Amino acid sequence: MSSKDAPPPLPEPLPVAVADSHTHLDMQGPTVEEALVKAGLVGVETVVQVGCDLEGSRWAAETAARYANVHAAVALHPNEAPRIVLGDPEGASSRQGPREAGGDAALDDALAEIDRLAALDQVKAVGETGLDFFRTGPEGKEAQERSFRAHVEIAKRHGKALVIHDREAHEDVLRVLAEEGAPERTVFHCYSGDADMARVCAERGYYMSFAGNVTFKNAQPLRDALAVAPLELVLVETDAPFLTPAPYRGRPNAPYLVPVTVRAMAAVRGIGEEAMAAAIAENTARAFAY
């Protein structure tokens, strides 16, 4: 195994235990047990396992039922809604392979299953949902928005947090949340806006979760956003196996690397890592009501 493929080394443990507010253990290896043990060694004692489709959402709920320090979030990812409605004959970006167009009825059926899962005690959030306009055409955008609005309603009805995926869709995400009325606890996962958007999120009481990309050289707008975000609305996440923080960018990410990002966040805020970790721990427990 070359160094670029090897897992990064364990960072120094944090002085206060924190939570990884957004991870995908089902896309990592080798086992859930090993991932949790490794994370615990460095002070990452809680993780939120996030589903992106029906299969992943069921797995998240089942895994959270087995482990006290794993909480689940369930949803159809914004890119999943167009696949269900319009089909994905190549199956290029779906774990479930090629799929025929199912139309609105198929999306309604999928949303009904998310609604069922959202009622479970171990499911603390509905997400990741939202809008992703990176590769989506007009028809796909319509399906995404319909799905997003349904997820907002599901989260509110069950009293769960809402976890937002927002890619190149800031204004539309904020618009839909304003039109539907956001749940009391709304989290922008892998926050990707600038400082001006962070001020809007702060005014509305939305949580902003920062991932490893806040450490990237070209991510000054993210650091500017972190600098102005109210400390009581800031979370940390890995989005593992993606977005591994510098200096390990390009290597496999996992919850145990949260301390690297926490320390970078503390430097941006000009506070100690203990104060940063303590705030994140309190905020995450409040955001996900555990």
KEKE-3310 file (N, C-alpha, C; in steps of 0.2 Angstrom, whole numbers, plus 5000, padded with zeros to 4 digits):
npx = (5004:5003:5009:5000:4988:4987:4979:4979:4989:4985:4979:4984:4974:4959:4956:4943:4929:4921:4909:4907:4898:4893:4894:4899:4899:4896:4902:4915:4929:4938:4928:4913:4915:4929:4931:4924:4931:4944:4941:4936:4948:4954:4946:4934:4919:4906:4895:4886:4878:4874:4861:4859:4851:4837:4842:4854:4849:4841:4851:4858:4849:4848:4861:4863:4854:4861:4873:4876:4883:4881:4871:4857:4854:4842:4837:4833:4846:4849:4852:4847:4833:4830:4835:4826:4814:4816:4824:4840:4849:4862:4867:4877:4880:4874:4872:4864:4864:4859:4843:4826:4815:4804:4794:4783:4776:4784:4794:4786:4783:4796:4798:4789:4794:4806:4799:4794:4805:4810:4803:4808:4817:4831:4834:4839:4839:4833:4840:4854:4847:4841:4847:4856:4864:4875:4876:4864:4850:4835:4823:4828:4830:4817:4812:4821:4818:4805:4806:4815:4806:4797:4805:4807:4795:4793:4803:4799:4787:4790:4798:4812:4829:4835:4845:4855:4860:4869:4873:4880:4868:4864:4855:4842:4841:4840:4828:4818:4818:4814:4801:4794:4796:4808:4813:4815:4828:4840:4853:4867:4875:4893:4896:4895:4894:4898:4904:4894:4883:4884:4880:4867:4862:4865:4856:4844:4846:4852:4862:4879:4890:4906:4918:4933:4937:4938:4951:4958:4969:4964:4952:4948:4936:4927:4934:4932:4919:4917:4924:4914:4903:4891:4898:4890:4883:4891:4897:4906:4912:4916:4912:4916:4919:4925:4933:4945:4955:4968:4985:4982:4975:4966:4969:4961:4947:4940:4931:4940:4949:4943:4949:4960:4953:4946:4956:4961:4950:4949:4960:4957:4946:4953:4954:4957:4960:4953:4942:4936:4932:4924:4913:4909:4905:4894:4885:4883:4876:4865:4859:4856:4848:4852)
npy = (4994:5011:5026:5036:5030:5024:5024:5039:5044:5041:5056:5067:5065:5074:5086:5087:5077:5074:5075:5067:5074:5070:5057:5043:5028:5016:5017:5016:5007:4995:4989:4993:4992:4993:5006:5014:5011:5016:5030:5033:5033:5045:5054:5056:5052:5050:5047:5053:5044:5044:5042:5040:5035:5023:5010:5014:5022:5013:5005:5014:5016:5003:5001:5011:5007:4996:5001:5012:5024:5028:5038:5040:5047:5049:5048:5053:5057:5073:5070:5058:5058:5063:5051:5041:5046:5049:5039:5030:5024:5020:5018:5025:5033:5027:5017:5006:5002:5001:5009:5010:5023:5029:5038:5050:5042:5032:5040:5045:5033:5030:5041:5038:5027:5033:5042:5032:5027:5038:5040:5031:5029:5029:5036:5052:5062:5069:5068:5066:5079:5091:5102:5100:5106:5103:5094:5093:5094:5104:5095:5087:5095:5099:5087:5086:5097:5094:5083:5088:5097:5088:5081:5091:5093:5080:5080:5090:5085:5074:5079:5080:5083:5093:5089:5097:5096:5105:5110:5121:5128:5138:5150:5144:5134:5141:5148:5138:5133:5144:5146:5134:5134:5131:5117:5117:5113:5114:5109:5114:5103:5100:5114:5126:5139:5157:5170:5180:5172:5164:5173:5175:5162:5162:5172:5165:5154:5143:5128:5126:5115:5111:5103:5093:5101:5114:5115:5116:5124:5133:5137:5149:5157:5148:5148:5161:5161:5153:5161:5171:5164:5161:5154:5145:5139:5131:5116:5100:5089:5074:5069:5057:5044:5055:5071:5072:5080:5092:5089:5077:5076:5068:5055:5041:5046:5046:5045:5046:5056:5068:5077:5084:5093:5100:5106:5115:5123:5129:5137:5146:5153:5158:5153:5141:5124:5116:5124:5125:5112:5109:5117:5112:5099:5102:5109:5099:5089:5096:5100:5088:5082:5072)
npz = (5000:4995:5002:5000:4999:5011:5027:5037:5051:5068:5076:5089:5105:5108:5121:5126:5123:5107:5094:5078:5067:5055:5045:5035:5038:5031:5019:5022:5028:5040:5048:5057:5071:5073:5067:5077:5089:5085:5083:5096:5103:5101:5106:5099:5102:5098:5084:5070:5059:5042:5030:5013:5003:5001:5005:5012:5022:5029:5034:5042:5052:5058:5062:5071:5081:5086:5092:5105:5104:5091:5081:5070:5054:5041:5024:5007:4997:4988:4975:4973:4972:4958:4951:4955:4951:4937:4932:4930:4919:4917:4929:4935:4947:4957:4971:4970:4957:4939:4935:4931:4926:4938:4941:4949:4958:4962:4969:4979:4986:4991:4999:5009:5015:5021:5030:5038:5044:5050:5061:5071:5087:5088:5077:5074:5065:5050:5035:5023:5015:5003:4990:4975:4963:4955:4945:4939:4929:4922:4924:4934:4944:4948:4953:4964:4972:4976:4983:4993:5000:5005:5014:5023:5029:5035:5044:5053:5057:5065:5074:5072:5069:5054:5041:5030:5013:5002:4987:4976:4977:4985:4987:4983:4992:5004:5001:5000:5013:5020:5014:5017:5031:5042:5051:5069:5073:5062:5051:5042:5033:5029:5027:5015:5011:5010:5020:5021:5019:5030:5040:5037:5040:5053:5058:5056:5065:5061:5061:5057:5050:5049:5038:5033:5022:5026:5030:5018:5006:4997:5003:5009:5009:5016:5029:5032:5034:5045:5054:5057:5061:5074:5089:5096:5086:5078:5071:5069:5057:5047:5035:5030:5019:5013:5009:5017:5029:5027:5032:5025:5013:5000:5005:5014:5023:5040:5055:5066:5062:5065:5076:5069:5061:5070:5077:5067:5066:5078:5077:5067:5074:5084:5097:5111:5108:5117:5121:5109:5106:5117:5115:5102:5106:5115:5106:5096:5103:5107:5094:5088:5098:5108)
capx = (5000:5007:5008:4994:4982:4987:4976:4983:4990:4980:4981:4983:4967:4956:4955:4936:4926:4917:4905:4907:4891:4891:4899:4896:4902:4894:4907:4922:4932:4936:4922:4910:4918:4935:4930:4922:4936:4949:4938:4936:4955:4957:4941:4928:4915:4899:4895:4880:4878:4869:4859:4858:4845:4833:4847:4858:4845:4839:4857:4860:4844:4850:4867:4862:4851:4866:4878:4874:4886:4880:4865:4856:4850:4839:4834:4835:4850:4846:4853:4843:4826:4829:4836:4820:4808:4818:4828:4847:4850:4869:4868:4884:4882:4870:4874:4859:4864:4854:4836:4821:4811:4798:4789:4782:4773:4790:4797:4781:4784:4802:4797:4785:4799:4810:4795:4793:4812:4811:4799:4812:4820:4838:4835:4839:4838:4831:4845:4855:4842:4842:4847:4862:4863:4881:4876:4857:4846:4829:4819:4830:4829:4810:4811:4825:4814:4799:4809:4817:4800:4794:4809:4806:4789:4794:4807:4795:4781:4793:4802:4819:4834:4835:4852:4855:4865:4868:4879:4879:4861:4863:4849:4836:4840:4837:4821:4814:4817:4809:4794:4791:4797:4813:4813:4818:4835:4842:4860:4870:4881:4898:4894:4899:4893:4903:4903:4887:4877:4884:4876:4860:4861:4865:4850:4839:4847:4854:4869:4884:4894:4912:4922:4940:4939:4940:4959:4961:4973:4959:4945:4948:4929:4925:4937:4929:4912:4918:4926:4909:4897:4891:4901:4885:4880:4896:4898:4912:4911:4921:4909:4920:4927:4927:4935:4950:4958:4975:4989:4981:4970:4967:4969:4955:4945:4937:4929:4946:4952:4940:4953:4963:4949:4944:4962:4961:4944:4951:4965:4953:4942:4958:4953:4960:4956:4948:4936:4933:4930:4918:4907:4906:4901:4888:4881:4880:4871:4859:4857:4853:4844:4854)
capy = (5000:5017:5031:5040:5026:5022:5028:5044:5041:5044:5062:5068:5065:5080:5086:5086:5072:5078:5070:5068:5076:5068:5052:5037:5022:5011:5018:5015:5000:4989:4987:4998:4992:4996:5013:5017:5011:5021:5037:5034:5033:5052:5059:5056:5047:5049:5049:5053:5040:5047:5038:5044:5032:5019:5005:5017:5024:5007:5002:5019:5015:4997:5002:5016:5003:4992:5005:5017:5030:5030:5040:5039:5052:5045:5053:5052:5062:5077:5067:5051:5059:5062:5044:5038:5049:5049:5033:5031:5018:5018:5017:5027:5036:5024:5010:5001:5000:5004:5010:5013:5029:5026:5043:5053:5037:5029:5045:5045:5027:5030:5045:5035:5023:5038:5044:5027:5026:5044:5039:5027:5033:5030:5041:5058:5068:5068:5070:5072:5081:5098:5103:5099:5108:5103:5090:5092:5098:5106:5090:5084:5100:5099:5081:5087:5102:5091:5078:5092:5100:5082:5079:5096:5091:5074:5081:5094:5081:5069:5083:5078:5088:5092:5089:5100:5095:5111:5111:5126:5130:5142:5154:5140:5130:5146:5150:5133:5133:5150:5145:5128:5134:5126:5114:5120:5112:5113:5109:5114:5099:5102:5120:5128:5146:5162:5174:5183:5167:5162:5178:5173:5156:5164:5175:5160:5149:5136:5126:5126:5110:5111:5097:5094:5105:5120:5116:5117:5131:5137:5137:5155:5158:5144:5150:5168:5160:5150:5166:5175:5160:5161:5148:5141:5136:5127:5109:5098:5083:5071:5067:5052:5044:5061:5077:5071:5087:5093:5087:5071:5076:5062:5049:5039:5049:5042:5049:5048:5062:5075:5082:5088:5098:5104:5111:5120:5127:5133:5142:5151:5156:5161:5150:5135:5118:5113:5128:5123:5105:5109:5121:5108:5094:5104:5111:5093:5086:5100:5100:5081:5080:5066)
capz = (5000:4995:5007:4998:5000:5018:5032:5040:5058:5074:5079:5097:5107:5110:5128:5127:5118:5103:5090:5071:5066:5048:5042:5031:5040:5027:5014:5025:5030:5038:5051:5062:5078:5072:5066:5083:5093:5083:5085:5103:5106:5100:5109:5095:5106:5095:5077:5067:5053:5038:5025:5006:4999:5006:5008:5017:5028:5033:5037:5047:5058:5061:5065:5077:5086:5089:5095:5109:5102:5084:5080:5063:5050:5036:5019:5000:4995:4983:4968:4973:4970:4951:4949:4957:4946:4930:4930:4929:4915:4918:4936:4936:4953:4962:4974:4968:4950:4934:4938:4927:4928:4942:4941:4955:4963:4966:4974:4985:4990:4994:5005:5014:5019:5025:5035:5043:5048:5054:5068:5076:5092:5086:5071:5077:5060:5043:5030:5020:5010:5001:4983:4972:4956:4952:4938:4938:4924:4925:4926:4940:4949:4950:4958:4970:4976:4979:4988:4999:5004:5009:5020:5028:5032:5039:5050:5058:5060:5070:5079:5071:5066:5047:5039:5023:5008:4998:4983:4971:4977:4991:4987:4982:4998:5009:4999:5001:5020:5022:5012:5021:5038:5044:5058:5075:5072:5055:5051:5035:5033:5025:5025:5008:5009:5012:5027:5020:5020:5037:5044:5036:5044:5060:5060:5056:5070:5058:5063:5052:5051:5045:5037:5032:5017:5029:5030:5011:5005:4993:5006:5013:5010:5022:5035:5033:5036:5051:5058:5059:5063:5081:5091:5098:5080:5074:5072:5065:5053:5042:5029:5028:5017:5008:5012:5022:5030:5026:5027:5022:5008:4995:5008:5016:5029:5045:5061:5070:5060:5067:5079:5064:5059:5076:5079:5062:5067:5084:5075:5064:5079:5089:5104:5112:5106:5123:5121:5103:5107:5122:5111:5097:5109:5117:5101:5092:5107:5106:5087:5087:5104:5111)
cpx = (5004:5005:5001:4988:4981:4983:4981:4984:4985:4983:4981:4976:4965:4955:4948:4933:4921:4913:4907:4900:4888:4896:4895:4900:4901:4899:4914:4923:4936:4929:4919:4914:4925:4935:4928:4927:4942:4947:4939:4943:4957:4951:4935:4923:4908:4900:4888:4881:4872:4868:4858:4853:4842:4838:4851:4855:4843:4845:4859:4855:4846:4856:4867:4858:4855:4871:4875:4877:4886:4872:4863:4852:4848:4836:4836:4840:4847:4847:4850:4836:4826:4831:4830:4815:4810:4822:4836:4849:4857:4870:4875:4885:4877:4872:4870:4859:4859:4847:4832:4817:4805:4793:4788:4779:4779:4793:4792:4782:4791:4802:4793:4789:4803:4805:4794:4800:4813:4808:4803:4816:4827:4839:4834:4838:4836:4836:4850:4850:4844:4842:4855:4862:4870:4881:4868:4854:4839:4824:4821:4829:4822:4809:4815:4821:4808:4801:4811:4811:4797:4798:4808:4800:4789:4798:4803:4790:4784:4797:4810:4823:4833:4842:4852:4861:4864:4874:4877:4871:4859:4856:4842:4835:4837:4830:4816:4813:4813:4802:4791:4791:4801:4811:4817:4826:4837:4850:4862:4876:4886:4897:4899:4898:4899:4901:4896:4882:4878:4880:4869:4858:4860:4859:4844:4840:4849:4861:4873:4889:4900:4916:4929:4942:4940:4947:4962:4964:4968:4953:4945:4940:4926:4927:4934:4922:4912:4920:4920:4903:4897:4894:4896:4881:4885:4897:4904:4910:4917:4918:4913:4916:4929:4930:4940:4954:4966:4979:4988:4976:4972:4968:4962:4953:4941:4936:4935:4950:4949:4945:4958:4959:4947:4950:4962:4956:4946:4956:4962:4949:4947:4956:4957:4956:4951:4942:4932:4929:4923:4912:4904:4902:4895:4883:4878:4875:4864:4855:4853:4849:4846:4857)
cpy = (5006:5022:5035:5036:5023:5026:5033:5041:5044:5051:5062:5068:5072:5080:5086:5082:5076:5072:5072:5068:5073:5063:5046:5031:5016:5011:5017:5008:5001:4987:4993:4998:4995:5004:5017:5017:5016:5028:5038:5035:5041:5057:5060:5051:5046:5051:5049:5049:5042:5043:5043:5041:5027:5013:5008:5019:5018:5005:5007:5017:5008:4998:5006:5012:4998:4995:5011:5024:5032:5032:5040:5045:5048:5050:5050:5058:5066:5073:5060:5052:5059:5055:5040:5040:5048:5043:5035:5025:5016:5016:5020:5030:5033:5018:5005:4999:5004:5004:5013:5019:5026:5032:5045:5048:5034:5033:5045:5039:5027:5035:5042:5030:5027:5040:5038:5026:5032:5044:5035:5031:5034:5034:5048:5064:5065:5072:5065:5074:5089:5098:5103:5100:5107:5099:5089:5097:5100:5101:5088:5089:5100:5093:5083:5092:5098:5086:5082:5094:5094:5081:5085:5095:5085:5076:5085:5089:5076:5072:5081:5084:5087:5093:5091:5098:5101:5112:5115:5128:5134:5146:5150:5136:5135:5148:5145:5132:5139:5149:5139:5129:5129:5123:5118:5119:5110:5114:5109:5109:5101:5109:5123:5135:5150:5165:5177:5178:5164:5167:5177:5167:5157:5167:5170:5154:5143:5134:5125:5121:5110:5105:5099:5099:5112:5121:5117:5124:5135:5138:5143:5157:5154:5146:5157:5166:5157:5156:5170:5171:5160:5154:5143:5137:5132:5120:5107:5091:5080:5071:5061:5047:5050:5066:5077:5078:5086:5092:5080:5070:5071:5056:5047:5043:5045:5047:5051:5054:5069:5079:5086:5094:5103:5109:5116:5125:5132:5139:5148:5156:5160:5159:5144:5129:5115:5117:5126:5117:5105:5112:5116:5102:5096:5106:5104:5090:5090:5100:5093:5078:5073:5067)
cpz = (5000:5000:5006:4999:5007:5022:5036:5048:5063:5076:5086:5099:5109:5118:5130:5122:5114:5099:5082:5069:5059:5045:5039:5032:5035:5020:5016:5026:5036:5042:5056:5068:5078:5071:5073:5088:5092:5085:5092:5106:5105:5102:5104:5097:5103:5088:5075:5060:5048:5032:5019:5002:5004:5009:5013:5023:5032:5037:5043:5053:5061:5064:5071:5083:5089:5093:5098:5107:5095:5084:5072:5060:5044:5031:5012:4998:4989:4976:4968:4970:4962:4948:4950:4952:4939:4927:4930:4925:4916:4925:4939:4943:4958:4965:4972:4961:4945:4937:4932:4930:4932:4943:4948:4960:4966:4971:4980:4990:4994:5000:5010:5018:5024:5031:5040:5047:5052:5061:5073:5081:5091:5080:5074:5072:5054:5038:5028:5014:5008:4993:4981:4965:4952:4945:4937:4933:4926:4927:4933:4946:4952:4955:4964:4975:4979:4984:4995:5003:5008:5015:5025:5033:5037:5045:5055:5061:5066:5075:5079:5068:5058:5045:5031:5019:5003:4994:4977:4971:4983:4992:4987:4989:5004:5007:5001:5009:5023:5020:5016:5028:5040:5050:5063:5075:5065:5054:5043:5035:5028:5023:5020:5006:5011:5018:5027:5022:5027:5042:5043:5040:5051:5062:5060:5061:5067:5060:5057:5054:5046:5044:5035:5027:5020:5030:5023:5010:5001:4996:5011:5014:5016:5029:5037:5036:5043:5056:5061:5061:5071:5084:5093:5092:5076:5076:5068:5062:5049:5035:5026:5024:5013:5013:5018:5023:5028:5033:5024:5017:5003:4998:5012:5023:5033:5051:5065:5068:5062:5071:5075:5062:5065:5078:5074:5063:5073:5082:5071:5069:5084:5096:5105:5110:5111:5122:5115:5103:5112:5118:5106:5100:5112:5111:5097:5096:5107:5099:5086:5093:5106:5118)
residu = (MET:SER:SER:LYS:ASP:ALA:PRO:PRO:PRO:LEU:PRO:GLU:PRO:LEU:PRO:VAL:ALA:VAL:ALA:ASP:SER:HIS:THR:HIS:LEU:ASP:MET:GLN:GLY:PRO:THR:VAL:GLU:GLU:ALA:LEU:VAL:LYS:ALA:GLY:LEU:VAL:GLY:VAL:GLU:THR:VAL:VAL:GLN:VAL:GLY:CYS:ASP:LEU:GLU:GLY:SER:ARG:TRP:ALA:ALA:GLU:THR:ALA:ALA:ARG:TYR:ALA:ASN:VAL:HIS:ALA:ALA:VAL:ALA:LEU:HIS:PRO:ASN:GLU:ALA:PRO:ARG:ILE:VAL:LEU:GLY:ASP:PRO:GLU:GLY:ALA:SER:SER:ARG:GLN:GLY:PRO:ARG:GLU:ALA:GLY:GLY:ASP:ALA:ALA:LEU:ASP:ASP:ALA:LEU:ALA:GLU:ILE:ASP:ARG:LEU:ALA:ALA:LEU:ASP:GLN:VAL:LYS:ALA:VAL:GLY:GLU:THR:GLY:LEU:ASP:PHE:PHE:ARG:THR:GLY:PRO:GLU:GLY:LYS:GLU:ALA:GLN:GLU:ARG:SER:PHE:ARG:ALA:HIS:VAL:GLU:ILE:ALA:LYS:ARG:HIS:GLY:LYS:ALA:LEU:VAL:ILE:HIS:ASP:ARG:GLU:ALA:HIS:GLU:ASP:VAL:LEU:ARG:VAL:LEU:ALA:GLU:GLU:GLY:ALA:PRO:GLU:ARG:THR:VAL:PHE:HIS:CYS:TYR:SER:GLY:ASP:ALA:ASP:MET:ALA:ARG:VAL:CYS:ALA:GLU:ARG:GLY:TYR:TYR:MET:SER:PHE:ALA:GLY:ASN:VAL:THR:PHE:LYS:ASN:ALA:GLN:PRO:LEU:ARG:ASP:ALA:LEU:ALA:VAL:ALA:PRO:LEU:GLU:LEU:VAL:LEU:VAL:GLU:THR:ASP:ALA:PRO:PHE:LEU:THR:PRO:ALA:PRO:TYR:ARG:GLY:ARG:PRO:ASN:ALA:PRO:TYR:LEU:VAL:PRO:VAL:THR:VAL:ARG:ALA:MET:ALA:ALA:VAL:ARG:GLY:ILE:GLY:GLU:GLU:ALA:MET:ALA:ALA:ALA:ILE:ALA:GLU:ASN:THR:ALA:ARG:ALA:PHE:ALA:TYR)
# end
